[in-house]
Amino acid sequence: MDENPKLLESSDDVAAAVRAIRVAAVLGMKDGSDPEAAAWRIPQMLRERGIGVIPVNPKFEIIGGERCYPSLAAIPAPYDTLDVFRAPKFIAGIAGEILALPPERRPRLVWLQLGIRDDLAAARLAAAGIQVVQDRCLGVDAVRFRPEP
């Protein structure tokens, strides 16, 4: 049994988390100018599986015809998952940004994409009741655990 059930590592826990996602804010989402960029491709894969996507990137106002938000605090609509495409050195600050949100506006799940890990930040989020997945590709797991609608 996991010491901290908020840090999701087992395939069963990850599968359940992926199946429960309804709307994902994608921090660091790209604009599609490089169609092979993971931060563009993965959100498209999520949409194909019925997951709503909210782009978050201060460099863009519009991505794929949708409003793009400069920060998590600027997102007006609720979302249950935060999918993070930022370098590991930024994760502590992102955790702080999440924890600065009112509890009712925080995501239920924070997903750190493949190659992104910060155990201290993950522990802070888990202590606040937020599920965390680190160093896994949400696109791969969405294809694996969630059929297209």
C-alpha positions as CSV (number, residue, x, y, z in Angstrom):
1,M,0.0,0.0,0.0
2,D,1.2,3.5,-0.9
3,E,2.4,5.5,2.1
4,N,0.6,8.6,0.7
5,P,-2.4,7.6,-1.4
6,K,-2.4,11.1,-3.0
7,L,0.9,10.3,-4.8
8,L,-0.4,8.0,-7.6
9,E,2.1,5.5,-8.9
10,S,0.3,2.1,-9.3
11,S,-1.3,1.4,-12.7
12,D,-4.7,0.9,-11.0
13,D,-4.5,4.3,-9.3
14,V,-3.4,6.0,-12.5
15,A,-6.1,4.3,-14.6
16,A,-8.8,5.4,-12.2
17,A,-7.4,9.0,-12.1
18,V,-7.3,9.1,-16.0
19,R,-10.9,7.8,-16.3
20,A,-12.1,10.5,-13.8
21,I,-10.7,13.5,-15.8
22,R,-13.3,15.7,-17.3
23,V,-11.5,19.0,-17.9
24,A,-7.8,19.6,-17.9
25,A,-6.0,22.9,-17.7
26,V,-2.8,22.4,-19.7
27,L,0.0,24.6,-18.3
28,G,2.7,25.3,-21.0
29,M,0.4,24.3,-23.9
30,K,1.9,25.1,-27.3
31,D,0.1,26.8,-30.2
32,G,0.4,24.1,-32.8
33,S,3.1,25.9,-34.9
34,D,5.1,22.8,-34.2
35,P,2.6,20.0,-34.6
36,E,5.0,17.4,-33.2
37,A,5.5,19.2,-29.9
38,A,4.2,17.1,-27.0
39,A,2.6,20.2,-25.5
40,W,0.4,20.4,-28.6
41,R,-0.1,16.7,-29.4
42,I,-1.1,15.6,-26.0
43,P,-3.9,18.1,-25.5
44,Q,-5.3,17.0,-28.9
45,M,-5.2,13.4,-27.7
46,L,-7.1,14.4,-24.6
47,R,-9.8,16.0,-26.6
48,E,-10.1,12.9,-28.8
49,R,-10.9,11.0,-25.6
50,G,-13.6,13.4,-24.5
51,I,-11.6,15.5,-22.1
52,G,-12.1,19.3,-22.2
53,V,-8.8,21.3,-22.5
54,I,-8.1,24.8,-21.2
55,P,-4.9,26.2,-22.6
56,V,-2.6,28.0,-20.1
57,N,0.4,29.9,-21.4
58,P,1.3,33.6,-20.9
59,K,2.9,33.7,-24.4
60,F,-0.4,33.3,-26.2
61,E,-3.9,34.8,-26.2
62,I,-5.5,32.2,-28.5
63,I,-4.5,28.6,-29.1
64,G,-6.4,26.5,-31.6
65,G,-9.2,29.1,-31.7
66,E,-9.7,29.0,-27.9
67,R,-8.9,31.6,-25.3
68,C,-5.5,30.9,-23.6
69,Y,-5.1,32.0,-20.0
70,P,-1.8,33.6,-18.7
71,S,-2.0,31.8,-15.3
72,L,-4.0,29.4,-13.2
73,A,-5.5,32.2,-11.2
74,A,-6.9,33.7,-14.5
75,I,-8.9,30.6,-15.4
76,P,-12.6,31.4,-14.8
77,A,-14.0,27.9,-15.5
78,P,-13.6,24.9,-13.2
79,Y,-11.2,22.2,-14.1
80,D,-10.4,19.0,-12.3
81,T,-6.9,18.3,-13.6
82,L,-3.8,20.4,-14.2
83,D,-1.5,18.8,-16.9
84,V,2.0,20.4,-16.6
85,F,4.4,20.9,-19.5
86,R,7.1,22.9,-17.6
87,A,10.7,22.2,-16.7
88,P,11.2,20.6,-13.3
89,K,12.8,23.8,-12.0
90,F,9.4,25.5,-12.2
91,I,7.4,22.9,-10.3
92,A,7.9,24.3,-6.8
93,G,6.6,27.7,-8.0
94,I,3.6,26.0,-9.8
95,A,2.8,24.1,-6.6
96,G,2.8,27.5,-4.8
97,E,0.5,29.0,-7.4
98,I,-1.9,26.0,-7.0
99,L,-1.9,26.2,-3.2
100,A,-2.5,30.0,-3.4
101,L,-5.8,29.3,-5.1
102,P,-8.9,29.1,-3.0
103,P,-9.4,25.4,-2.2
104,E,-12.6,25.2,-4.3
105,R,-10.6,26.3,-7.4
106,R,-7.7,23.9,-7.0
107,P,-7.4,20.9,-9.3
108,R,-8.2,17.5,-7.9
109,L,-5.2,16.0,-9.8
110,V,-1.9,17.5,-10.9
111,W,-0.2,15.6,-13.7
112,L,3.6,16.2,-14.2
113,Q,4.4,15.0,-17.7
114,L,7.2,12.6,-18.7
115,G,10.6,13.8,-17.4
116,I,9.0,16.2,-14.9
117,R,9.4,15.3,-11.2
118,D,9.7,17.3,-8.0
119,D,9.1,15.1,-4.9
120,L,9.0,18.0,-2.4
121,A,6.4,20.0,-4.5
122,A,4.4,16.7,-5.0
123,A,4.4,16.1,-1.2
124,R,3.2,19.7,-0.6
125,L,0.3,19.2,-3.0
126,A,-0.5,15.7,-1.6
127,A,-0.6,17.2,1.9
128,A,-3.2,19.6,0.7
129,G,-5.3,16.7,-0.6
130,I,-4.4,17.0,-4.3
131,Q,-3.6,13.8,-6.2
132,V,-0.2,13.9,-8.0
133,V,1.2,11.9,-10.9
134,Q,4.9,12.5,-11.7
135,D,7.0,11.6,-14.7
136,R,4.3,10.0,-16.8
137,C,2.7,10.9,-20.2
138,L,-0.9,11.7,-19.8
139,G,-1.4,11.1,-23.5
140,V,-0.1,7.6,-23.3
141,D,-2.1,6.8,-20.2
142,A,-5.2,8.4,-21.7
143,V,-4.9,6.1,-24.8
144,R,-4.2,3.1,-22.5
145,F,-6.9,3.7,-19.9
146,R,-9.6,5.7,-21.6
147,P,-11.3,4.7,-24.9
148,E,-12.4,7.3,-27.4
149,P,-16.0,8.3,-26.8
